[in-house]
Structure formats: C-alpha cells, structure tokens
C-alpha cells in the first residue's frame, strides 16, 4: 500500500528541509548589523550554512580582518562550497558536533524546515516525538541546540516560517532575548519571518516584559496583524556584534565517516615518511660499554627501559630473560635535639632513594633452575644482604622484645615484604609474655609482613588483600590485621595490626596485642 503526500510536503522532504536565504533578505539583514569593537576578534556562526553564501556576505560587508566565520553543513557538496567561503567549516550533522558555549557574537540561524521523521536517524539518538506524542519541529530542535553558542549580549538573526512562532517558541524568544524585532522576509514564497534579538539572561527580563513580548509574538503568529517587510534602509541603531577575548577550545565533529577518514590518512601518511627515523635503531650494532655501569648509570638505563630482553652469558652459557626497573624509596633519619633547657625536639628527615632492580627468568634448556625467577643485584650479593638484614632484625627483636631498639623502629627491612611494618608497639600482655620467654615475636612479624594472615577468617583475609591493592606510594590506606594461635591448649592467640599514621608524623605503626587488650 502506497501513501499519498501533499506536493508541498513532498518537495520539503526532497530538499531535506533546505531553503537558502534569498539574497535580498541577506543584504537587508546586513544593514541591521555592525561590529561592537573593530579591534577585537569577533566570531560569527551559521550552524545551517548551506553553501556558505549568507555568512560569507556578512563577513565581506562588515569588512574587518578581525572577523572569524564558522559554519556547519550536513550535505557533502554544499559543505565543500561553504568551506571555501568561511574560515572554519564542519561537514557534519549539527547534533554530532561539540561547539563551545557562549563564544560567538552573532548567530545566523536559518534551520531546516519541517517535522522530524521517525524513520530518520538523528545524531545523539534524539527522539522525533515530543512530550505530547506529536512530531518535533526541526526549527525548534536547532534553536535549542544552537542557543548556547551565542554569548550574552550577542546578536541573533533567526529565520523561520510563520507557522513555527507558536506559544512555545514565543515564550523561548521572549525569555532569552531583548530588543526583539520581527519582519517578513523579502521573498514571500515560504512566509518566512526574520527575527532579531540580543541575548540576555532569563533573570534580567521582568515578568511583565516577557508576558507583553509573548502576547505581541502571538498576534503575529495568529496573523491578526500584518508584519512589516524587512526594510531596505535600517531605521534604528544597528545591532552591535560583540567581540571575544577568550580562545575557542571546542569546534569539532564527534564521529568520522569512511571518506573523511581516508582523506585524513592520505593527508597525514601515517608513520611511513618517518620509517627510517623511527626504525633505524633496529639496524644498528649494539656495543658493550667501555666500563662497568655505576649504580647511577644503571638507574638511568633502567628508568629508560633499556635493560630488557633475552641474553646469553658468555662464560656459563646460561640464557636469561631480563627485565629491569627502578623504584623510589625513602630513607628515614631521626635527629633528637636537646636545647639544655628541658626542651627536646625530634626531627624526622626523609630522603628519596632510587633503587635499581633487575629480575631474570632462567630459560636455559636442561638447567636445574629453568623457569625460576630471581633478582640480580648491582654490586651486592643479594642473598647475603637479605640474610644479614633478616638476622639483624631478628637479633634486635630478641634482645629486648618489650623495648625495641632504634626508638621502636625496625633497623632494617625484611626482603620481599608486602608492606612496611614501621614502628613496633607492644601491649603490656605481649611484653609480659616476651619477658617470661613464652613468646618469640619475630616469626609472626615475618609472616605478617609477607602476607600470611594466619588464623583469620577468609573474609578478613580477602579484606587484607584488597587493602594491599589500594596502597599508594608504599603507604597503606587502611589497616592490615593478622591473627596467630600461639598455644591451642590454653587458647592463646595474638593479633598484629599495621596502620598508616602519616598525618601524625609516625608513618606506619605495627601493634602486637592480645585479643583481650583490643
């Protein structure tokens, strides 16, 4: 079944709502416009530019190099012509663009005419149905979209059919603009109205003025009063187009079509023009350094990502996959100053320290260590260092568990710990167990620092793991807690809790306590 369409409506769809402004109307509109400041940059925009003739004539008539013209046009052929006549032109659906608000001194808006159709795709998934179940008008959608582009004090030139000036449109115009003037276009074929106004804030228009303006526009809409034709000689002071002192940050299309993408690829050429420049290093021969790298050289090389890949050791023939990195730690130094008057001041000094780390994965065939991951230390026997650090910590804790040495701070860091323990605090119950020789705290501290949460519930263990993932710059953002059964017969259990108190100058604090002391 084929539906019938009125010839005028069919013609409207065939032209996609495109009705360019006639030349006489444009020339008379120009007579009503003037620049507010000829020495300041002025931006004007036509978001439905067609072939760009109207906005081009306005620029030429105003005649100053400070004017910048911006255009948006959906049709490809018309957009090409508009691009040749304007400074900046987007070939795009207006609703598929990002244009910065309040950056234009003149908005010349002659939108497409007619109803939005449900079988037509509109960018941004805009519905074609209004709140009352009817079809939306294209003129109203374009008005709402483009109003934000116009700066306060900017000039609107709005060209629409008389039939669009209903109560809703009249209310919008009366709320957003002052000094509204309405004329008939010179070409009477489409019963077009030419509306001038200066944008203002809604709160700056009094309620009585708004009501009077709406009433006046409705008289025109109902055709109970003849509307004067746009005068050939403008009888009033011209509308002054304001300039702009700020930069325009956003004026671009969101999506890109296949043809546009191909054009950009052809223009940019990708990386092929720089092929030799960017890939030349693969053809060069690597040379061994003249001398052994210092820690400083090693850190720089690691930070630059230059120490990586597969290497074969010349003597042993071992094959290693190498990966290097550098991380930053802080060295803590505490100074206690006594001024001799009973005042004691403690200064905590934190010094940045960059530590190079190289990890190796043994890939040697038939090797007993194949597949093992290990650290390569620079100039230090890493295994010996780790053993010495662990022994130092254990000795310090066993010497006097109730009064840890070094002001309660761990004298060295255990290797491979997941978080810093910081200062150790023992409750009276823990101190008493240590004094009687019934508790060796070091193994439990080590398990705690290595992420062995002991006899905690599975949910609590999961919470601990989440806290570890949220660490920032080596600092906990929440507390970590472990529980260990010391003697099942008498149900003796200890808790170890580590928290971060950076805001108190204490950094991390680890407390060892009995559950009854919590």
Secondary structure, 3 states (H helix, E strand, C coil): CCCCCCHHHHHHHHCCCCCCCCHHHHHHHHHCEEECCCCCCEEEEECCCCCCHHHHHHHHHHCCCCEEEEEEECCHHHHHHHHHHCCEEEECCHHHEEECCCCEEEEEECCCCCECCCCCCCCCCCCCECCCCCECEHHHHHHHHHHHHEEEEEEEEEEEEHHHCCHHHHHHHHHHEEEEEEEECCCCCCCEEEEEEEECCHHHCCHHHHHHHHHHHHHHHCCCCCCCECCCCCCCCCEEECCCCCCCCCEEECCCCHHHHHHHHHHHCCCHHHHHHHHHHHHCCCCCCCCCCCHHHHHHHHHCCCCEEEEECCCCCCEEEEEEEEEEEEEEEEEEEECCCCCEEEEEEEEEEEEEEEEEEECCCCCCCCCCEEEECCCCCHHHHHHHHHHHHHHHHHHCCCCCCHHHECCCCCCCCCCCCCEEEECHHHHHHHHCCCCCCHHHHHHHHCCCCECCCHHHHHHHHHHHHCCECCECCCCEEEEEEEECCCCEEEEEEEEEEHHHCCEEEEEEEEHHHC
